Amino acid sequence: MRNAGTRASIVALAVLAPFPALAQNAADVATVDEGPIIVTAQRRAEAQVDVPISITNLSGAALETASVQQLADIGKVTPGLRFDFAGGFFQPTIRGIGTAVTTSGGGGNVGIYIDGFYSPNPLAADFDLISVDSIQVLKGPQGTLFGRNTTGGAILVSTREPSTAGNTFEGRVTYGRYNEAKAEAYSNRVISDRVALSVEAQYRRGDGWRRDITNNNRRVGDYENWSFRLGMKAELTDTIEILLRYKHSDVDDPSTMLASTLETSDFGLGAPFGGIPGTYTTAKNRIASGSVAELMRANTDVLQGTVRADLGFADLTSYSQYRSENTDMSQDLDYSGLDLFQLGLPNRNETWSQEFLLTSKAGSRLQWTAGLFYFENTDTYITFIDNFGNDPNSRVRLGGSSTTVKSYAAFLDATYEFTPQLFLTLGGRYSRDKVVDAYWNRQFVATEVPVPSISNDKFTPRAVLRYKPTDQTSIYASFTKGYKAALLDVGGSCQTPATNFVCNDVRPEDINAYELGFKYEDRGLSFEAAAFYYDYKNLQVSIFRTATAELINAATSEIYGLDGSVRYEVTPGFQINAGASYVHARYKRFNNAPIYVRCTEAPPEYAATCGAGVTFVVVPTTLEDVTMQRTPEFTGFLGARYETEMAGGELALSGNLFYSSSLFFGPSGIQFRQGGYETLALRAQWSGPDARYHVALFGDNVTNSRYRTQAQYSSYGMGANWSQPATYGLEFGVKF
């Protein structure tokens, strides 16, 4: 009944705003005197009301209200957006468009951009947020302006830049439940009237909230993450500016690896051999990890250079990036204490990218954006058997694989103003993608077996007709196309005797998207709504012909729905915002859909596959009109913020309630169901005069809602990751 009541209250708010999509807090929406909200969804600065894309725009204050600490937390204030993990792999889904595929060179279906730079590695895409100005979530394919692997949309993170406006320092420390301690600081120093430096740093650690039943209920899941970033901004001339940044981060957090045994209506317990007492647990706060500890460690180095030049007729921006990301994982794939199979999976990921962006000057009837993009990513996996330990001396080499992906693209997007009310946008992007220098390693001997290169060319157009009846209102109809690049299945079919060691041809995914939208912004009221329809083909999925997962193009799907949001400033000190999303996502026809079956119930032809610890096999089945994976039909949020003077300073009370209807974690869309759930974040903050310091009391998931955050599936067992229990804490901050 609690879920039903939560859903009813959000639906009631959605009736007032029948097509919900934008999540904003007081700082997100400017009043009529302050000017419109500015976004960069079309790669140039524009008023959000004039941009014909569904956008969730989140300010730093909005993130604070919802207790957002890492990128994955923004799902609580972005209807239609989910974040899932497959082990350590970070996998966003927008309006049903996502992927559960993990392979060398694979990547996700949602592009993540940080200060204009593409971050492709799913093992490093979820990160602690520090000095964030805003986050924009663009819903729907962004194949023209952002390119490959943006079939679901794009997430744009903008952080604070060094400034010559003056010297500043901001810092805060936090302490909360499970001994979580967090410290972060940002400092800006003016070197001259043209040069400024910034230094930012963050440290976060905490105790785990799970215990291991196979090791005297020892607490597991302790984590320690830290990062720092250096920045320099210099005006070389009156028309040329350069911004240089270096960031290093270090993560030691096994949370996504710690899973209890999955208990599901599909086949009962997901424990090996039906479950041997004392070797598994289905409890939310317990695991059975066996003799070897799980781990997830990563260190990242990023160098970025941004050059901005005023050419007179247009503005030129150059984005140059190098990323080096090294990850080590070790996961118990039987999710029990039996030590059947623990997989070690180190990864080395190296990225080079270069983009040139040319944008027109504001004021003319023709506004345009043109660009050139180059991207190169080398993604190498080494696999180990970690049954005897995951230190370098105990690991047994199993295999591995590697690919180098190269992408070249050119694009042009232009909007012409026929009249002050009527606008036409046309755009297109031509991309050429290659997968080269690919190989897989023969098991136990690590011999590199080269794989022939592949390439494909794609053209992704965009067309939008927009009507602006008033300065505060826009109505638009759009067509956009997106794609997820082709893959080399070096980790699967390339290594399978059943395919004679020939790699499956895994073609690009394609999506055609149609959207009708409405936007309004004036006098403290902001409203955004969209109806959408997607034709989605050639979905890249995993199946099991033998004990090895293979990638194929299998499913076609149809997605349609409504989403939107409303934000209203009741008084200058009281704001309410709400959003909701309805997504009807169905596999129209899913050939060879992976259905997990216990070996004791599998057809006779799978007898040879079962054995040697294998408990489950996948029986490929053709399905029609079934729910898509990881796609709840309804998601919504309700947020509020109240500010008043108190004791010479300001008291701010805020809260955010999020609800998700049920969904299926299984890749077929019909297995491993999670029911509906809600989370509630609350915050009370008092700021002193001139906001020089503040103290805050906060709580996240204060209703202690417990739900599965992921179902982990393999041939050896089935695992369940659970939501963290209620957390709360105190924060102290200074600013001068």
Buried (B, 14 or more C-beta within 10 A) or exposed (E): EEBEEBBEBBBEBBEEBEBBBBBBBBBBBBEEEEEBBEBBBBBBEBBBBBBBBBBBBBBBBBBBBBBBBBBBBBBBBBBBBBBBBBBBBBBBBBBBBBBBBBBBBBBBBBBBBBBBBBBBBBBBBBBBBBBBEBBBBBBBBBBBBBBBBBBBBBBBBBBBBBBBEEEBEBBBBBBBBBEBBBBBBBBBBBEEEBBBBBBBBBBBBBBBBBBBBBBEEEEBBBBBBBBBBBBBBBBEEEEBBBBBBEBBBBBBBBBBBBBBBBBBEBBEBBBBBEBEEEBBBBBBBBBBBBBBBBBBBBBBEBEBBBBBBBEEEBBBBBBBBEBBBBBBBBBBBBBBBBBBBBBBBBBBBBBBBBBBBBBBEEEEEEBBBBBBBEBBBBBBBBBBBBBBBBEEEBBEBBBBBBBBBBBBBBBBBBBBBEEEEEBEBBBBBEBEBBBBBBBBBEBEEEEEBEBEBBEBEBEBBBBBBBEBEEEBBBBBBBEBBBBBBBBBBBBBBBBBEEBEBEBBBBBBBBBBBBBBBBBBBBEBBBBBBBBBBBBBBBBBBBBBBBBBBBBBBBBBBBBBBBBBBBBBBEEEBBBBBBBBBBBBBBBBBBBBBBBBBBBEEBEEEBEEBBEEBBBBBBBBBEBEEBBBBBBBBBBBBBBBBBBEEEEEBBBBBBBBBBBBBBBBBBBBBBBBBBEBBBBBBBBBBBBBEEEEBBBBEBBBBBBEBBBBBBBBBBBBBBBBBBBBBBBBBEBEBBBE
